[in-house]
Amino acid sequence: MTSMKETSTTPVQIIMADDIPVAHTPEGGYGTSFPPLILGTCTEPLVAGAPDLRGIWKTISATRGGETVAPDDRLMSYTERIEQCGNRIVDCGGGTIADARADGTPENGVNDVSVFTTRRLLTSGPVMKMGPSSFAPSVLKPLKSFAN
């Protein structure tokens, strides 16, 4: 007699980027601590060819106008958290949240405030050329800036 192993029949729930509402910077920013993960429940894999940028990023060196930024410049203490799901990328830093699709379209761009000016900012979606051999870095193209 052959013994049969019992296997789980519990379905795995797939959470797509579209299932999670777009996040925006709260009034006055989110403060000095990052907000809870925005895409934390997402199980959709990154699109093919996308760089995995997820994690915490901190400035370790910078130049401005060809000059090295001073150690006490606020840029040197800047930290951001990147989340990704499918072709969606969420960048939290400086109290702001930039939530967009990496498809280069205005419809899926960031509609939020700029981290350094707190002015309203509308951009195209980040441009990440997805392909089997290479991709361009994420670039936000400003479309319009609004006074507060």
Stockholm file with secondary structure:
# STOCKHOLM 1.0

chainA/1-148         MTSMKETSTTPVQIIMADDIPVAHTPEGGYGTSFPPLILGTCTEPLVAGAPDLRGIWKTISATRGGETVAPDDRLMSYTERIEQCGNRIVDCGGGTIADARADGTPENGVNDVSVFTTRRLLTSGPVMKMGPSSFAPSVLKPLKSFAN
#=GR chainA/1-148 SS CCCCCCCCCCCCCCCCGGGSCCCCCCTTCCCSSCCSCSSTTCCCCCCTTCCCCCEEEECCCCEETTEECCTTSGGGGCEEEEEEETTEEEEEETTEEEEEETTCCGGGSCEEECTTTCCEEEECCCCCCCCSSCCCCCCCCEEEEECC
#=GC SS_cons         CCCCCCCCCCCCCCCCGGGSCCCCCCTTCCCSSCCSCSSTTCCCCCCTTCCCCCEEEECCCCEETTEECCTTSGGGGCEEEEEEETTEEEEEETTEEEEEETTCCGGGSCEEECTTTCCEEEECCCCCCCCSSCCCCCCCCEEEEECC
//
